[in-house]
Each structure stands twice: as C-alpha cells, then as structure tokens.
Amino acid sequence: MNHRAAIKVICDEFCITQVILHGRSRKADLVDVRRITAHIMKFNFGLRGRAIARVLQRDRSMISHYLSGFDNLIETDIALRVKYERALRAINTTTYNM
C-alpha cells in the first residue's frame, strides 16, 4: 500500500472525504485525523515534512507541530490513541512507530 492509498483508507475509516481532510476546518476531530495521518505518513511511509505538507495541503510548520506534539498526546489523550489504533488497523499496520 502506498501513502495515497493509506490516506484514502484513513478517510474512509473516519467517514470523511479527502476534501474535508484537506479543508480549513479546525474541529478537534478533523485535526486529530490530520495529526494521525501526518504521523503515519512519516513513520510508516517514510515521508518527510515537506512531502507530508504537500499531501495534506498544509504548511510545513503545521506538519512539524503535528509531529512534535504527537508523542506526548498519544500518551495522555485516550481518544487520540484509540483513533490512532483505528487508523493503524485500517491500513493493516499494528506497530506503533515513534
């Protein structure tokens, strides 16, 4: 599976379209999906910040923010952890790569 297929699977898992994922909404659930997608793109598909920013249609600094805070959030935010595990299951990956 490539990273584009993984994004489609993640969007399907959370019942959103890629247009919504790339949109400007700052709703917490959508930000969580973007954060999870960025993390998966980096650690499961080896994309760098600039490539992730292009794929998610975000600024590189936003991707950096998503990735830098992820490790702490995954430990403290149970809802985010559950969503992350759902996304990993959806793309048939069970390892947690930090």
N, CA, C and O atoms as CSV, one atom per row, in Angstrom:
chain,resi,resn,atom,element,x,y,z
A,1,MET,N,N,0.856,-1.173,0.000
A,1,MET,CA,C,0.000,0.000,0.000
A,1,MET,C,C,0.898,1.231,0.000
A,1,MET,O,O,1.866,1.301,0.757
A,2,ASN,N,N,0.576,2.195,-0.847
A,2,ASN,CA,C,1.335,3.442,-0.842
A,2,ASN,C,C,0.638,4.477,0.044
A,2,ASN,O,O,-0.457,4.235,0.551
A,3,HIS,N,N,1.280,5.623,0.223
A,3,HIS,CA,C,0.742,6.615,1.148
A,3,HIS,C,C,-0.578,7.211,0.667
A,3,HIS,O,O,-1.421,7.560,1.492
A,4,ARG,N,N,-0.777,7.334,-0.619
A,4,ARG,CA,C,-2.048,7.880,-1.122
A,4,ARG,C,C,-3.210,6.926,-0.849
A,4,ARG,O,O,-4.302,7.359,-0.482
A,5,ALA,N,N,-2.970,5.644,-1.027
A,5,ALA,CA,C,-3.996,4.654,-0.718
A,5,ALA,C,C,-4.291,4.639,0.781
A,5,ALA,O,O,-5.441,4.482,1.193
A,6,ALA,N,N,-3.247,4.802,1.592
A,6,ALA,CA,C,-3.432,4.836,3.050
A,6,ALA,C,C,-4.292,6.025,3.461
A,6,ALA,O,O,-5.141,5.899,4.343
A,7,ILE,N,N,-4.082,7.172,2.833
A,7,ILE,CA,C,-4.898,8.354,3.152
A,7,ILE,C,C,-6.356,8.083,2.826
A,7,ILE,O,O,-7.242,8.441,3.602
A,8,LYS,N,N,-6.612,7.460,1.695
A,8,LYS,CA,C,-7.993,7.136,1.327
A,8,LYS,C,C,-8.612,6.190,2.351
A,8,LYS,O,O,-9.763,6.370,2.749
A,9,VAL,N,N,-7.853,5.186,2.775
A,9,VAL,CA,C,-8.348,4.225,3.763
A,9,VAL,C,C,-8.630,4.922,5.093
A,9,VAL,O,O,-9.647,4.653,5.732
A,10,ILE,N,N,-7.739,5.811,5.509
A,10,ILE,CA,C,-7.934,6.551,6.765
A,10,ILE,C,C,-9.178,7.429,6.674
A,10,ILE,O,O,-9.973,7.477,7.613
A,11,CYS,N,N,-9.350,8.114,5.563
A,11,CYS,CA,C,-10.545,8.947,5.378
A,11,CYS,C,C,-11.810,8.098,5.432
A,11,CYS,O,O,-12.795,8.480,6.064
A,12,ASP,N,N,-11.779,6.950,4.770
A,12,ASP,CA,C,-12.938,6.055,4.808
A,12,ASP,C,C,-13.214,5.577,6.227
A,12,ASP,O,O,-14.370,5.491,6.642
A,13,GLU,N,N,-12.164,5.269,6.968
A,13,GLU,CA,C,-12.318,4.785,8.337
A,13,GLU,C,C,-13.006,5.822,9.226
A,13,GLU,O,O,-13.803,5.464,10.093
A,14,PHE,N,N,-12.701,7.097,9.015
A,14,PHE,CA,C,-13.273,8.160,9.849
A,14,PHE,C,C,-14.441,8.872,9.177
A,14,PHE,O,O,-14.896,9.917,9.644
A,15,CYS,N,N,-14.924,8.293,8.070
A,15,CYS,CA,C,-16.115,8.803,7.366
A,15,CYS,C,C,-15.979,10.262,6.953
A,15,CYS,O,O,-16.901,11.058,7.128
A,16,ILE,N,N,-14.824,10.599,6.406
A,16,ILE,CA,C,-14.627,11.939,5.864
A,16,ILE,C,C,-14.077,11.796,4.449
A,16,ILE,O,O,-13.553,10.747,4.072
A,17,THR,N,N,-14.207,12.862,3.680
A,17,THR,CA,C,-13.636,12.854,2.337
A,17,THR,C,C,-12.243,13.471,2.395
A,17,THR,O,O,-11.874,14.110,3.380
A,18,GLN,N,N,-11.485,13.272,1.336
A,18,GLN,CA,C,-10.170,13.887,1.282
A,18,GLN,C,C,-10.298,15.402,1.177
A,18,GLN,O,O,-9.413,16.129,1.629
A,19,VAL,N,N,-11.377,15.880,0.594
A,19,VAL,CA,C,-11.615,17.323,0.524
A,19,VAL,C,C,-11.757,17.890,1.937
A,19,VAL,O,O,-11.218,18.955,2.239
A,20,ILE,N,N,-12.475,17.183,2.790
A,20,ILE,CA,C,-12.632,17.626,4.181
A,20,ILE,C,C,-11.293,17.549,4.909
A,20,ILE,O,O,-10.944,18.459,5.661
A,21,LEU,N,N,-10.541,16.467,4.692
A,21,LEU,CA,C,-9.226,16.321,5.317
A,21,LEU,C,C,-8.318,17.490,4.943
A,21,LEU,O,O,-7.578,18.001,5.783
A,22,HIS,N,N,-8.377,17.908,3.685
A,22,HIS,CA,C,-7.532,18.999,3.202
A,22,HIS,C,C,-8.119,20.374,3.483
A,22,HIS,O,O,-7.452,21.387,3.272
A,23,GLY,N,N,-9.354,20.420,3.953
A,23,GLY,CA,C,-10.050,21.682,4.180
A,23,GLY,C,C,-9.473,22.504,5.321
A,23,GLY,O,O,-8.477,22.124,5.937
A,24,ARG,N,N,-10.100,23.615,5.588
A,24,ARG,CA,C,-9.614,24.572,6.576
A,24,ARG,C,C,-10.222,24.390,7.970
A,24,ARG,O,O,-9.863,25.121,8.893
A,25,SER,N,N,-11.126,23.440,8.135
A,25,SER,CA,C,-11.793,23.259,9.422
A,25,SER,C,C,-10.781,22.967,10.523
A,25,SER,O,O,-9.811,22.236,10.324
A,26,ARG,N,N,-11.034,23.562,11.697
A,26,ARG,CA,C,-10.175,23.327,12.850
A,26,ARG,C,C,-10.897,22.548,13.939
A,26,ARG,O,O,-10.517,22.604,15.109
A,27,LYS,N,N,-11.940,21.823,13.548
A,27,LYS,CA,C,-12.647,20.979,14.517
A,27,LYS,C,C,-11.677,19.938,15.059
A,27,LYS,O,O,-10.852,19.396,14.323
A,28,ALA,N,N,-11.787,19.672,16.331
A,28,ALA,CA,C,-10.832,18.797,17.006
A,28,ALA,C,C,-10.736,17.420,16.365
A,28,ALA,O,O,-9.637,16.884,16.219
A,29,ASP,N,N,-11.865,16.843,15.981
A,29,ASP,CA,C,-11.825,15.516,15.372
A,29,ASP,C,C,-11.056,15.518,14.057
A,29,ASP,O,O,-10.313,14.579,13.773
A,30,LEU,N,N,-11.225,16.551,13.262
A,30,LEU,CA,C,-10.503,16.634,11.992
A,30,LEU,C,C,-9.019,16.889,12.202
A,30,LEU,O,O,-8.179,16.346,11.484
A,31,VAL,N,N,-8.702,17.709,13.181
A,31,VAL,CA,C,-7.286,17.954,13.497
A,31,VAL,C,C,-6.632,16.661,13.964
A,31,VAL,O,O,-5.484,16.383,13.618
A,32,ASP,N,N,-7.359,15.872,14.748
A,32,ASP,CA,C,-6.824,14.579,15.184
A,32,ASP,C,C,-6.525,13.675,13.993
A,32,ASP,O,O,-5.477,13.031,13.950
A,33,VAL,N,N,-7.438,13.625,13.029
A,33,VAL,CA,C,-7.218,12.779,11.854
A,33,VAL,C,C,-6.023,13.285,11.055
A,33,VAL,O,O,-5.226,12.484,10.566
A,34,ARG,N,N,-5.887,14.596,10.914
A,34,ARG,CA,C,-4.722,15.154,10.214
A,34,ARG,C,C,-3.427,14.824,10.949
A,34,ARG,O,O,-2.429,14.456,10.331
A,35,ARG,N,N,-3.452,14.957,12.254
A,35,ARG,CA,C,-2.281,14.666,13.078
A,35,ARG,C,C,-1.888,13.190,12.936
A,35,ARG,O,O,-0.713,12.870,12.757
A,36,ILE,N,N,-2.862,12.312,13.016
A,36,ILE,CA,C,-2.622,10.875,12.870
A,36,ILE,C,C,-2.085,10.564,11.476
A,36,ILE,O,O,-1.136,9.794,11.330
A,37,THR,N,N,-2.685,11.156,10.467
A,37,THR,CA,C,-2.253,10.919,9.092
A,37,THR,C,C,-0.814,11.383,8.893
A,37,THR,O,O,-0.021,10.688,8.258
A,38,ALA,N,N,-0.476,12.542,9.427
A,38,ALA,CA,C,0.894,13.042,9.306
A,38,ALA,C,C,1.872,12.083,9.967
A,38,ALA,O,O,2.931,11.791,9.412
A,39,HIS,N,N,1.519,11.593,11.148
A,39,HIS,CA,C,2.394,10.671,11.868
A,39,HIS,C,C,2.577,9.373,11.082
A,39,HIS,O,O,3.695,8.872,10.963
A,40,ILE,N,N,1.504,8.840,10.557
A,40,ILE,CA,C,1.584,7.610,9.774
A,40,ILE,C,C,2.393,7.835,8.501
A,40,ILE,O,O,3.181,6.975,8.108
A,41,MET,N,N,2.208,8.977,7.859
A,41,MET,CA,C,2.960,9.265,6.636
A,41,MET,C,C,4.465,9.308,6.914
A,41,MET,O,O,5.267,8.859,6.096
A,42,LYS,N,N,4.836,9.849,8.069
A,42,LYS,CA,C,6.263,9.937,8.392
A,42,LYS,C,C,6.836,8.596,8.822
A,42,LYS,O,O,7.852,8.154,8.283
A,43,PHE,N,N,6.212,7.960,9.764
A,43,PHE,CA,C,6.827,6.789,10.380
A,43,PHE,C,C,6.490,5.464,9.703
A,43,PHE,O,O,7.217,4.486,9.879
A,44,ASN,N,N,5.414,5.411,8.938
A,44,ASN,CA,C,5.089,4.166,8.255
A,44,ASN,C,C,5.426,4.204,6.767
A,44,ASN,O,O,5.618,3.160,6.145
A,45,PHE,N,N,5.499,5.410,6.195
A,45,PHE,CA,C,5.777,5.525,4.765
A,45,PHE,C,C,7.047,6.314,4.469
A,45,PHE,O,O,7.437,6.440,3.308
A,46,GLY,N,N,7.697,6.844,5.500
A,46,GLY,CA,C,8.987,7.498,5.328
A,46,GLY,C,C,8.959,8.855,4.656
A,46,GLY,O,O,9.993,9.322,4.176
A,47,LEU,N,N,7.808,9.500,4.609
A,47,LEU,CA,C,7.742,10.828,4.010
A,47,LEU,C,C,8.344,11.859,4.949
A,47,LEU,O,O,8.280,11.718,6.170
A,48,ARG,N,N,8.920,12.881,4.375
A,48,ARG,CA,C,9.472,13.984,5.167
A,48,ARG,C,C,8.441,15.097,5.282
A,48,ARG,O,O,7.403,15.081,4.620
A,49,GLY,N,N,8.751,16.059,6.134
A,49,GLY,CA,C,7.818,17.138,6.433
A,49,GLY,C,C,7.268,17.860,5.222
A,49,GLY,O,O,6.067,18.118,5.142
A,50,ARG,N,N,8.128,18.186,4.291
A,50,ARG,CA,C,7.684,18.923,3.100
A,50,ARG,C,C,6.732,18.088,2.259
A,50,ARG,O,O,5.734,18.605,1.756
A,51,ALA,N,N,7.028,16.803,2.100
A,51,ALA,CA,C,6.157,15.914,1.322
A,51,ALA,C,C,4.809,15.728,2.024
A,51,ALA,O,O,3.763,15.718,1.375
A,52,ILE,N,N,4.839,15.582,3.333
A,52,ILE,CA,C,3.593,15.441,4.097
A,52,ILE,C,C,2.768,16.716,3.967
A,52,ILE,O,O,1.549,16.656,3.809
A,53,ALA,N,N,3.426,17.859,4.034
A,53,ALA,CA,C,2.730,19.139,3.895
A,53,ALA,C,C,2.041,19.228,2.534
A,53,ALA,O,O,0.910,19.705,2.440
A,54,ARG,N,N,2.712,18.776,1.493
A,54,ARG,CA,C,2.109,18.787,0.157
A,54,ARG,C,C,0.905,17.864,0.094
A,54,ARG,O,O,-0.140,18.235,-0.441
A,55,VAL,N,N,1.049,16.663,0.639
A,55,VAL,CA,C,-0.030,15.681,0.593
A,55,VAL,C,C,-1.246,16.155,1.379
A,55,VAL,O,O,-2.378,16.001,0.921
A,56,LEU,N,N,-1.025,16.724,2.546
A,56,LEU,CA,C,-2.135,17.181,3.394
A,56,LEU,C,C,-2.551,18.624,3.116
A,56,LEU,O,O,-3.485,19.140,3.730
A,57,GLN,N,N,-1.854,19.262,2.193
A,57,GLN,CA,C,-2.131,20.649,1.824
A,57,GLN,C,C,-2.093,21.572,3.043
A,57,GLN,O,O,-3.007,22.355,3.303
A,58,ARG,N,N,-1.005,21.439,3.762
A,58,ARG,CA,C,-0.756,22.247,4.949
A,58,ARG,C,C,0.627,22.869,4.854
A,58,ARG,O,O,1.457,22.445,4.050
A,59,ASP,N,N,0.863,23.862,5.668
A,59,ASP,CA,C,2.173,24.480,5.768
A,59,ASP,C,C,3.124,23.518,6.468
A,59,ASP,O,O,2.711,22.747,7.334
A,60,ARG,N,N,4.389,23.566,6.094
A,60,ARG,CA,C,5.392,22.686,6.692
A,60,ARG,C,C,5.478,22.870,8.204
A,60,ARG,O,O,5.699,21.901,8.931
A,61,SER,N,N,5.310,24.083,8.678
A,61,SER,CA,C,5.378,24.323,10.122
A,61,SER,C,C,4.211,23.653,10.853
A,61,SER,O,O,4.362,23.225,11.997
A,62,MET,N,N,3.064,23.562,10.204
A,62,MET,CA,C,1.917,22.881,10.818
A,62,MET,C,C,2.207,21.390,10.941
A,62,MET,O,O,1.863,20.772,11.948
A,63,ILE,N,N,2.828,20.819,9.935
A,63,ILE,CA,C,3.193,19.402,9.989
A,63,ILE,C,C,4.197,19.171,11.115
A,63,ILE,O,O,4.100,18.189,11.850
A,64,SER,N,N,5.151,20.074,11.244
A,64,SER,CA,C,6.128,19.979,12.327
A,64,SER,C,C,5.425,20.019,13.682
A,64,SER,O,O,5.772,19.265,14.591
A,65,HIS,N,N,4.452,20.890,13.809
A,65,HIS,CA,C,3.671,20.992,15.050
A,65,HIS,C,C,2.910,19.693,15.313
A,65,HIS,O,O,2.920,19.184,16.433
A,66,TYR,N,N,2.249,19.155,14.284
A,66,TYR,CA,C,1.528,17.891,14.432
A,66,TYR,C,C,2.454,16.788,14.938
A,66,TYR,O,O,2.101,16.040,15.850
A,67,LEU,N,N,3.626,16.695,14.346
A,67,LEU,CA,C,4.532,15.590,14.664
A,67,LEU,C,C,5.218,15.762,16.016
A,67,LEU,O,O,5.401,14.788,16.745
A,68,SER,N,N,5.596,16.991,16.356
A,68,SER,CA,C,6.325,17.197,17.608
A,68,SER,C,C,5.454,16.948,18.833
A,68,SER,O,O,5.955,16.472,19.851
A,69,GLY,N,N,4.197,17.252,18.760
A,69,GLY,CA,C,3.323,17.068,19.909
A,69,GLY,C,C,2.669,15.704,19.977
A,69,GLY,O,O,2.006,15.385,20.964
A,70,PHE,N,N,2.844,14.893,18.946
A,70,PHE,CA,C,2.119,13.627,18.864
A,70,PHE,C,C,2.511,12.652,19.968
A,70,PHE,O,O,1.644,12.029,20.581
A,71,ASP,N,N,3.790,12.517,20.223
A,71,ASP,CA,C,4.251,11.538,21.219
A,71,ASP,C,C,3.662,11.807,22.601
A,71,ASP,O,O,3.247,10.879,23.295
A,72,ASN,N,N,3.626,13.066,22.995
A,72,ASN,CA,C,3.053,13.404,24.299
A,72,ASN,C,C,1.541,13.204,24.311
A,72,ASN,O,O,0.981,12.692,25.280
A,73,LEU,N,N,0.892,13.610,23.232
A,73,LEU,CA,C,-0.561,13.477,23.181
A,73,LEU,C,C,-1.020,12.028,23.178
A,73,LEU,O,O,-2.020,11.691,23.812
A,74,ILE,N,N,-0.302,11.177,22.474
A,74,ILE,CA,C,-0.714,9.775,22.384
A,74,ILE,C,C,-0.657,9.103,23.760
A,74,ILE,O,O,-1.384,8.145,24.020
A,75,GLU,N,N,0.203,9.610,24.626
A,75,GLU,CA,C,0.309,9.060,25.974
A,75,GLU,C,C,-0.790,9.564,26.905
A,75,GLU,O,O,-1.199,8.854,27.823
A,76,THR,N,N,-1.267,10.780,26.674
A,76,THR,CA,C,-2.215,11.385,27.608
A,76,THR,C,C,-3.645,11.457,27.086
A,76,THR,O,O,-4.586,11.481,27.880
A,77,ASP,N,N,-3.824,11.491,25.785
A,77,ASP,CA,C,-5.157,11.637,25.186
A,77,ASP,C,C,-5.650,10.266,24.727
A,77,ASP,O,O,-5.248,9.768,23.675
A,78,ILE,N,N,-6.519,9.672,25.525
A,78,ILE,CA,C,-7.008,8.325,25.230
A,78,ILE,C,C,-7.796,8.297,23.926
A,78,ILE,O,O,-7.674,7.347,23.154
A,79,ALA,N,N,-8.601,9.324,23.671
A,79,ALA,CA,C,-9.395,9.366,22.439
A,79,ALA,C,C,-8.489,9.395,21.215
A,79,ALA,O,O,-8.770,8.722,20.223
A,80,LEU,N,N,-7.406,10.164,21.273
A,80,LEU,CA,C,-6.459,10.214,20.160
A,80,LEU,C,C,-5.792,8.855,19.972
A,80,LEU,O,O,-5.606,8.408,18.841
A,81,ARG,N,N,-5.435,8.203,21.061
A,81,ARG,CA,C,-4.799,6.885,20.980
A,81,ARG,C,C,-5.738,5.874,20.319
A,81,ARG,O,O,-5.309,5.074,19.488
A,82,VAL,N,N,-7.015,5.913,20.692
A,82,VAL,CA,C,-7.996,4.999,20.102
A,82,VAL,C,C,-8.135,5.276,18.599
A,82,VAL,O,O,-8.188,4.341,17.799
A,83,LYS,N,N,-8.193,6.539,18.221
A,83,LYS,CA,C,-8.286,6.890,16.796
A,83,LYS,C,C,-7.036,6.438,16.045
A,83,LYS,O,O,-7.127,5.937,14.924
A,84,TYR,N,N,-5.872,6.616,16.666
A,84,TYR,CA,C,-4.621,6.206,16.034
A,84,TYR,C,C,-4.601,4.693,15.809
A,84,TYR,O,O,-4.210,4.227,14.738
A,85,GLU,N,N,-5.017,3.937,16.808
A,85,GLU,CA,C,-5.055,2.489,16.673
A,85,GLU,C,C,-6.049,2.063,15.604
A,85,GLU,O,O,-5.802,1.108,14.868
A,86,ARG,N,N,-7.184,2.775,15.514
A,86,ARG,CA,C,-8.168,2.509,14.453
A,86,ARG,C,C,-7.554,2.724,13.082
A,86,ARG,O,O,-7.738,1.915,12.172
A,87,ALA,N,N,-6.821,3.824,12.940
A,87,ALA,CA,C,-6.185,4.136,11.653
A,87,ALA,C,C,-5.148,3.084,11.294
A,87,ALA,O,O,-5.064,2.667,10.139
A,88,LEU,N,N,-4.363,2.654,12.266
A,88,LEU,CA,C,-3.361,1.615,12.008
A,88,LEU,C,C,-4.019,0.307,11.592
A,88,LEU,O,O,-3.563,-0.359,10.662
A,89,ARG,N,N,-5.092,-0.056,12.284
A,89,ARG,CA,C,-5.808,-1.277,11.899
A,89,ARG,C,C,-6.370,-1.155,10.492
A,89,ARG,O,O,-6.359,-2.115,9.722
A,90,ALA,N,N,-6.857,0.023,10.166
A,90,ALA,CA,C,-7.454,0.233,8.849
A,90,ALA,C,C,-6.437,0.053,7.731
A,90,ALA,O,O,-6.781,-0.427,6.651
A,91,ILE,N,N,-5.201,0.430,7.981
A,91,ILE,CA,C,-4.182,0.254,6.942
A,91,ILE,C,C,-3.361,-1.018,7.170
A,91,ILE,O,O,-2.301,-1.207,6.573
A,92,ASN,N,N,-3.870,-1.875,8.041
A,92,ASN,CA,C,-3.244,-3.176,8.317
A,92,ASN,C,C,-1.837,-3.060,8.887
A,92,ASN,O,O,-0.950,-3.840,8.540
A,93,THR,N,N,-1.644,-2.099,9.749
A,93,THR,CA,C,-0.372,-1.936,10.439
A,93,THR,C,C,-0.659,-1.967,11.920
A,93,THR,O,O,-1.560,-1.275,12.393
A,94,THR,N,N,0.085,-2.752,12.652
A,94,THR,CA,C,-0.188,-2.856,14.082
A,94,THR,C,C,0.944,-2.338,14.933
A,94,THR,O,O,0.846,-2.366,16.160
A,95,THR,N,N,2.026,-1.864,14.322
A,95,THR,CA,C,3.143,-1.390,15.125
A,95,THR,C,C,2.988,0.082,15.416
A,95,THR,O,O,2.483,0.839,14.586
A,96,TYR,N,N,3.417,0.485,16.579
A,96,TYR,CA,C,3.430,1.890,16.941
A,96,TYR,C,C,4.856,2.381,16.768
A,96,TYR,O,O,5.738,2.066,17.566
A,97,ASN,N,N,5.069,3.158,15.713
A,97,ASN,CA,C,6.412,3.665,15.403
A,97,ASN,C,C,6.547,5.094,15.886
A,97,ASN,O,O,5.778,5.969,15.486
A,98,MET,N,N,7.522,5.330,16.745
A,98,MET,CA,C,7.771,6.691,17.231
A,98,MET,C,C,9.086,7.162,16.738
A,98,MET,O,O,9.490,8.287,17.033
